[in-house]
């Protein structure tokens, strides 16, 4: 069963450089011992695959500040996202591991609609 992990309104930095992940969701990802970055395969609502690099600050920093980079900016540009839009990130356990999904949304009047 698919579990929604977080919903985030995009800030100007999220839309132009990297997506900051809520700290509460860092535990949703497994980092091999000693590593500070991993690649996450993510599927969008059109079934397109994206590779986001999830990284945290090194050296046991008390504020690891997890962020998505990698194909994140390409995703933003292809979807035409901007500050104020939002993304919904979810995961589902499948045979062999986790499957991650992302949905981009824009508010039109009072309703959030999918951005294809």
N, C-alpha and C positions, 0 to 999 in steps of 0.2 A: 504494500500500500504506500502511495506517495505521501511524504510528509513535508509540509511547508516549513522551511527553516527560518527564512527572514524575508521581510519586505523592506525596501529602502528607497526613500526619495533621493533622487540624484542631486548632489551638490554640484557647483561649477567644477570643482576638482574631479569629482567622479565622472563627469561628462567629458573632461578634456585630458585627464592623465591616467587615473587609476581608480578603481572602486574600493573604498575602504569597507571592510567587512565588520559587522558588529562583533565586539570582543566575545560576547556571549555565545557566538556561533563558531569560535575557533575550535572547540572540541568536536565539531561535526566532521573534522578532517584529521586524518592520521599522517603525521610526519614521521618518517624513519628517524631513528635515533641520530642525533647530531646534525640533522638537516634543517635548513631554515626556509626551503622552498620546494614546492611540488607542483606538478602539472595536473590540472583537473579537466577532464573531458566533460563538456556541458552540451546539452541538446536544447535548442530553442523550440518555439511553438510550430515552426515550419519544418522541424526535424533536421535542421542544419546543425552540424557538430562544430563546436568551438573549443579551443584549448586555452584555458586561462591559467596563468601562473599564480599560484597562491604563495605569498611569501610573508615572513615576519622578520622583525628586526633581530639581529644577532646579539650574541654576548649576554644572554639572560637578561635582556632589558626588561624592567618591570612593566613596561607598556609595549607589548610586542607589535601592536598596530597591524593586524593582518590586512593585506591588500591583494586585489586581483590586478594583474598586468597581462602580459602575453597578448592574446588576441582581443582583449577587452576593448581597446580603442577602436579596433576594426568593427567589432560588434556594435558599438555606439554609433559609429559613422554609417554603417549599413542600415541600421534601424532608424537613423535620423533622430537619435535621442538628444535631449538637452536637459539642463538643470530644471528640476521640477517634475520631470517624468519619474517613473518608478520602475524598479525591477522586483520580481518575486522569484526567490530561489528555493528550490525544493530538491529532495532526494528520495530515492527508492532503493531498497535492498533488492538486488537481483542475483542470480546465480553468478558467482565469481566476484562479487563486490558491490559497490554502490553505483547507481546511475544518478547523475545530477541533471537538473532541468532548470531553465531560466525563462521567464516570461517578462517582456517589456510592456509597459502600459503608459498611456497618456490620459490625463483628465480632460474630458470634453464636457463642458457645462458641469454637471454634478457627478458624472459617471466615469469610471476608469475603463478604458477600452484597450484591447490588445494592439500592440504595434507589430505588424508583420515584417 
